[in-house]
């Protein structure tokens, strides 16, 4: 049986178990065992011996049995087992998508927002602890402890109190960004779920998030060339998906018209200005800086300040950008790369080359590391040619 197909079914199967009374952590464990059983029992392929006619129904049945077995082995949870009831008879599973509902249930009011996001990414979206840690910019061990605490908090708790929409939006955006890196292709799934939430919620921030996703996703075909990362300024804009850009801008305009500005709408406005420019040189950095001022008012974070320093450097010059960068801590990811860019823009090639090399050593993935290494090599060569009088 195809492992990728099994993975795609996992959120729906977890959703069935949660509806029957399992908490997400226990449901995740039971479904993981069922998936392993399927991989052991059926080989990969499409022949008659490659799996059951209804793989979702099979996974639901096996996972539910695993869950009940775990419940029976734990005396402290016998009362909960009785509430859950007897095992339903096997049969075709309902064709129902519970993924978005699980997102809300994992955003449990008893959890902190950070723990709720981490638990959802692990239990529902299938990201590894390492991937979640990278998204949060914390060590993997720290994230493992956070997820464990979240699981202990909701263990045995009946998840009948959905969490906040703000937490769900944070999860969806993190899932999208993980997919956007290319390591795990989750971007399309995040967009699909956000579309569903937008249709049901009528919330301008949901529309803002969807617009932001669409505008970023539109640039995806141009982000890599021959296996190499292509910065925004150097991308072939003819490869951008104009239909996604048109839809993203339309959704953003509708959201802004409601006059309830939120962080995702502000970020989408910045992305829209980049998408609207015919070339990097025609980018309206003054307007972008104005939107970063709005975003800073709504969400004063180190990452926002870091990106705002770039906008200041483009709108008011490298020296002004470097002054703004002083307010960003040295431990903020990609700070060295931003300073390198501003130093190069200001003419200090030696310092820029050193900073590009430093940023490369701290890069989170291979394409970015190789890109920053090439930038450092390019400036080192320029410095040698300058010294040689060429």
N, C-alpha and C positions, 0 to 999 in steps of 0.2 A: 504494500500500500504506500502511496506517495506521502512522504513525511510532510511536505509543504501543504498538501491538501488537509492532512490531519491537523496541522497547526492552524489553518484557516477556520476549521470547525471548532477549535477550542473555546473561544469566547461564547459561542452559542450553547455549547454543552455546559459550560460553567453556569450560564444563565438559567438553564433548566434546573440544575441542582440547587441554585440559590432560591429559585421560586418554590422548590420543595422544602426549603428550610435550612439548607447548608449555608454556613458563613463562607465568604469568598476564599479565605485561606484554606479551609478544609476542602472546599470544592476544587480549588486549584490542585491540591495534592492528589485528590481522587482522580481527576481528569488526567493529570500527568501519568498516573499509573495505568490508566486505561489506554492512553496513547502508546506507552511503552509496550503494553500487551498486544496492541494492534500491530506495531512494528515487528514484534517477535513472531506473531502468528501468520502474517501475510507478507509476502515479498513485494518489492516495488514492481510496478507495472500495471497493465490494464487488462490482463487476461482474466479468465473465469476464476482463477485461484488467487486473485490479487486483493480480495476483500469482499465484504458483504454488499448487498444491493443498497442497503441504507446505512452507510457508515456512521452518520450522526446518531441514528437510533441505537446502533450497536455501542457506540461510545457512551451514550447516556445510560444504557442498561448496565454496562460494566462499571462505569464510574460510580453510579448509584450504589451498586453492590459493594464497591470498595469503601464508599463513604459509610454505609451501614455497618460494615465489618469494623471500621475504625471506631464508630460510635459504640458498638457492643463491647469492644475491648476496653473502653474507658468507663468505669463504674460511675464516675462523677457526672457523666452526661446521659445516664439512662433515662431521665425524665425528658430530656430533649428528644431522644430517639423515639419515645412514645408519641410525642407531639408530631413528629415528622410522619409517623404512620408506616403502614406496610408498603413494601415495594410495589410500585405499579407494574402491571404486566408489560412485557416487552412488546414493541410494535413500532411502526413508523413514527418518527419524532415530528412534532409540530414545526412547520416552516415559519419560525418566528425569530426575529433578530433581537436578542436581549442585550447586545453589547452596550448600547447607550444607557439602558436602565442600570446595568452593572456599574457603569461609570458613576452614576448618581449614588448608588448604594454604597460604593466604596468610599465616597466622600462623606463618611459617617460623622455626625456632629461630635462624637466622643474623640475623634482624632484631630490632631493639629492639621493645618492645611498641607504642610510639607509631608507629613506621614501619610495622609490620605492620597496625595498625588503619587508618592512612592509605591504604596500598596497597589494602587490601581494599575500603574505601569507594569508592576511585576505580575499581578494576578490576572488581569484582564488582557493587557496588551502583549504580554509574553516577552517583554524586554528582560535582558539579564541584569543582574545587580550591577555589573560593571558598566553597562550602557546607561543605566539610571544614574549611577554615580557621576559619569561623565556629563550627563545633561544637567546635573545639579552642581557640578564643579566641586565635588567633595571626594575624599578617598573612598575606595570601594568598601573598606572595612566599616567606615562610618555609615555608609548607606545600608550595608547588611544589618547593622545594629538597628537602624531606623525602621527597616522593613520588619524585622523580628519584633520590635516593640509594637508596631502597628498591628501585626497579626495577633499578638497576645491581647491587645486592647479589645479587638473585635471577636476574639475566640468565644464561642458560645453565645454571642449577642445576636438576637434576631434583627436582621438589617431591614427594618420596616420604616426607617426615617431617612429619606433621601437627603444628601448633603447639598451644599450651596452650588449654584450655577457657576460662580467665580472659580471654585476649585475644579469643577469639570472642565471649564475652559482652559485652565492652566494645564491640566492633564492632556487635553486634546492638542494643545500647541506643542507640548513636549514630545508627544507621539509623532506629530508632523515633523518636527525638527529632527528627530531620530531617523525618520524615514528619508528626510531630505539629504542627510549625510550620505546616503547610499549604502550604509552598512546593513540596515534592516529596512526593507521597502514598505514603510508604513504610511507614507505621505498620502497616498490615494485613499487609504482607509480612514485616516483622520479627516480628510476633506469630506468623505461620504457621511461620516457620523456628524460632522459639524453642519452639513446641509440639512440633515434630519432634525437636528436640534434647532436650527434657524427656522425651519418650517413650523415647528411646534411652539417655540418660545416667543417669537415676536420681539426679541430683545436687541437693541442696537449694538451692544457689545458682542453678541453672538454673530451678528452680521459683520461687524468689524473684524472679528477673528477670521470668519470665512473669507472676507475680502483680502485680508493679509495673506492667508494661505494660498489663495488663487494667484495673487500677484507674485508671490515668491515661486510658486510652482510653475508659473509661465516662463520663468527664466531657466528652469532646470535643463532644457536641452542644450543650453549654451554654457553651462557651468564647467564642463569638462571638454578637453580637446586632446585626442591621442593619449588618454589616460592622465592628462595633466589638468590641474585646477586652473580655471580662468577667472581672474578677478572681475568684478562687475564692470569696471571701467574699460576692460579689454574684450568684453563679450561681443559676439556677433549678434547684434540686436535683431537681425532678420530671422534668427532662429527662435526668438521668443514667441510664445503662443499668444497671438493677438486676441483670440476668442476668450481666453482666460483673463487677459488684461481688461478687456471690455466688460466682462461680467464682474470682475473684482471692483473696478471703478464704479460701476452702476450700483453695486451693493453698498459700497462705501458712501456714496452720495446719499443713498436712501437712509443709511444709518445716521449720518451727520445731520440730516434734515430733522431728526427727532430731537436734536439739541440736548443730548445726554451723553456728552463725550466721555469716553473711557480709554484706557491705555491701548487696547487693541485697535481702536479706531484711529488713534494718533499714529501708531506704527503703520497702519494700512495707508494713511495719508502720505507718510514718508515714502513707502514703497510705490505708491501711485505716482509721485513726482519723479522717482527714478524711471518708472515704466513709461512716463509721458515724454521723457527727453529723447530726442532723436539720436543723440550721441552723448558721451560722457561730458564733453565740453559744454553742451547746452543744458546741463543739469541746473535747475534753479535752487542753488544752495542756500540762498537767502530764505526762501520759503521753507526749505527743509529744516534750517536752523530754527525758524519760528515754530515748527511742529515739534522739534526736540525740546524747545522751551515748554510747550504744553505737556509733552510726555514727562518731562522732569517734574513738573508740578503734580502730575498724577501718580508717578512711580519713580521716586528718587532712588535709583539703584546704581551701583558702580558700573554696570554694563551700559545703562542709559548715559551716564556721564562720559564713559569712554567713547561711545558712538557720537555723542554731542561734540566732543573735542575734535573729531574728524570733521564734522560739519562746520565748526568754527574755523578750522584750518583752511577749509575750502572757501568759505565765505569771506573771511577776514585776514587770511594769510597764515603761513606756517607758525610764525612767532606767537600769534594769538592762540592758535590751537595748542601749542606746547604749554602756554600759560594755563589753559583750561585743563590740560592733562595732569598738571601738578596736583589737582584735587582727587585724582584716581590713585588708589593704593597700588604699590608695585606688585602685589600678589594677585591682582585681578587678571584673569586669563586674557591673553592677546594684547595686553597693555604694551609689551615690548614691540610687538608688530606695529601698533599704531604709532608709537613714538618713532620707530624706524622710518615709517612713511613720512611723518611730519619733518623729521630731521633731513631726509632726502629732499623733500619739497623745499626746505630752507637752505639747501646747498651743503650741508654737513655730511658728505658722503662717507667719511671714515666712521663716524659715530653710527650712521644708519646701517652700514655693513655689519658692524659689531652687534647691533640690536637685532637685525634680521637673523643672524646666526643664533643669538640667544633665544629668539622667538621660535626658531625651528626646533631647538632642543626641547621646548615645552609644548610643541604642537600636539593636538589630540589625535590626529590621524595622519596616515602616510601622505595623501595628496597635499595636505596643507604643509606638512614638513618639507616635502620636496619643493613646493613652490617657494617657501621662505628661504630654503637653502640656495635655490637658483637666484633669488633676489640678492642675497649676500654675496654670491660669487660674481654676479653682474657688477655690483658696486666695487668689490675688491679689484676687479679687472679695470674698471674706470679709474680707480685711484692709482693703480700702477701706471696706466697710460698717462695720467696727469703728472705723476712724478717723473716719468721718462720724457716729458715734453711733447708727447704725441697728441 
